[in-house]
Amino acid sequence: MLLQKAYIPYGAYWSSPFCRWQGSFGHLHSLKFGAETASTTLAAREISPDALDGLILGMTVPQQFSFYGAPWAAGLIGNPGITGPTISQACATSAQAIASAASEIEHGTNTAVLALLCDRTSNSPHMYYPNPTTPGGIGDKEDWVWDNFGRDPYAKGSMLQTAENVAKKAGIDTAAQHDVALMRYEQYKDALKDDSAFLKRFMTIPFDVKDSRGRKVVNTVSGDEGVHPTTVEGLAKLKPVMDGGTVTFGAQTYPADGNAGVIVTSKDKAAEISRVPAVRIRIVSHGAARTDKGFMPMANVPASQMALQRAGIGVGGVKAIKTHNPFAVNDVYFSREMGVEASAMNRYGSSLVWGHPQAPTGARLIIELIEELVILGGGYGLFTGCAAGDTAMAVVIKVD
């Protein structure tokens, strides 16, 4: 479906820094932390919470009382009169939340919707499921983050195994993966130039970290936490994680904590809220796809093709591309299949470098895509990211 009415006001979006799991955000309740970041940023951007008539919450890792979802978050940001759904779609949560917000605008259900994305992979729940059919009624248990990273109940393999499956099928060796990993790190260094000027276009840094009660500042982070310096020599010392495999720790991302927010509204209201009304950002289309069982990184290609076809353009008509790349394999495969130079993708870095809090990852990439297009003078942009279950979503935006 080609979208005509859904716009993102320039500057009406934000991201916290992303911090490696068990790092500076590891003690924070992700929903309350996300709402606090939203409230603080809305005030700083002089956007009243009352301007919103809908909220979509995206989170994939349960937190205490997150059963109350979006309505609770709405109250915390200062607009208790609005409501909306909570979306949990693994790594595609951001894309789905933003696509859903765009659909609300397109169909006239709402006039201004905040897609609020938050997750904490640190200290995730240890779940216990009662099972009265077992001897003694001993229940089943699950470590929410690690067990689901480690095994897809349908494909029967781990996330890492999907990357190895694609690497084997497509002939992607360790050297090719390391070339991309090094390139993405060098691109991220561009985001840090001039005192992190690119990141400061959408991120408030230095960023104060409060205690678990939200009262006292206990730390200040200067930017993304956990980014590991990447060098040719360092990568050469790494061995594949799996015996007989190709993927090293240097060619994959890492769990993280953080949050992000994006307001989606009508063209006229976007001009009212925008930092620069002359900059128009339209959500053009989105696509979703599923690939063969156990080949998750391949799903980005059909999802992107669907979104581009709905937008009425080819990949050659896209000026900037951002990918959620949990593995360097993702980008190697995508660039080969789509006929795009790997160096033309992910300017200013990607989740391969600055980590993966799951729900907010895609939102930050879409925000970076917007800012990159503004720097380039406008044009079409493509975001795509794979997700659990051998799926992927893609979003096309256009900046004028």
PyMOL commands that set and color helices and strands:
alter all, ss='L'
color gray80, all
select helices_A, chain A and resi 30-44+49-51+66-77+90-106+135-137+144-150+159-170+174-191+193-196+199-201+232-236+249-251+267-273+296-311+315-317+328-338+342-344+351-354+361-376
alter helices_A, ss='H'
color red, helices_A
select strands_A, chain A and resi 13-15+19-20+54-58+86-87+112-120+126-129+140-143+207-210+217-221+256-265+281-290+318-324+379-387+391-399
alter strands_A, ss='S'
color yellow, strands_A
deselect
rebuild
show_as cartoon
